[in-house]
């Protein structure tokens, strides 16, 4: 099979399209013919060695954890799926090596769910990591109907899905974004505010009594600002601030979860969740996809088509 891989830790300049053996399919796994693979900042951070202290990485490393594709072969004791099933998933295994930037990927069934019919292959590939991150953060703060949530970086890949999930739950959403993305947030159902100095005051103009929950998808002091606005300081979840737990909130590291993926698929098929895809590039242009991701100005998702 063809795959995008690195021989050692490196950058976008070190990515190569190479031929590798087809993956083995272990018990509890299925082989997926990849239609599209999602690109996330963690992909190039892992490749640069930033996660080396906490994660086993083996080379050659095929990057990518997000996938949408078709089941081509079923391993032993993997009866959840059959050949021909359309699936999507967050294929994070116990170590990083055989990722989704490839024509084929072997995936544990615990990392997959049936692809929502309402989403294209590209949209489905952009959904798993970002969608699970948003969904699990929302669950962590216990957001409920009628509550007000502040979402930082609401126009980004994770934030834009978090807005839609929160709206589907019946929550009021206030989202931070640059001015150019305010119209986009209104389309998703959020009330936009500009980020930066004076954010707390701008949020209080919209919610004089504060907010019930907050989701930090950006860092840069967002947890501290949120706790100035929260009625209960512990109802903040962050994916960027490793000290969020020590501050009384929650630090969230997304986990593969088939049931959560299925919940996202249900929202999509009910017309309550879509995945904005700003860039869809061929697999061979993975280096350009990383450069776009590193620039940090993408609205929605970047995906690779296979």
Secondary structure, DSSP 8 states (H G I E B T S, - for coil): -EEEEESSS--GGG-EEEE-------TTEEEEEEEEEEE-HHHHHHHTTTTTTTS-EEEEEE---EEEEEEEEE-TT-TT--TT-EEEEE---SSEEE-SSBSEEEEEGGGEEE--TTS-HHHHHHHHHHHHHHHHHHHHHT--TT-EEEEETTTSHHHHHHHHHHHHTT-EEEEEE-GGGHHHHHHHT-EEEE-STTHHHHHHHH-TT-BSEEEESS-TTHHHHHHHHBSSTT-EEESS-TTTTTTTSEE------HHHHHHHHHHHHTTS----EEEEEEGGGHHHHHHHHHHT--SSEEEEE-
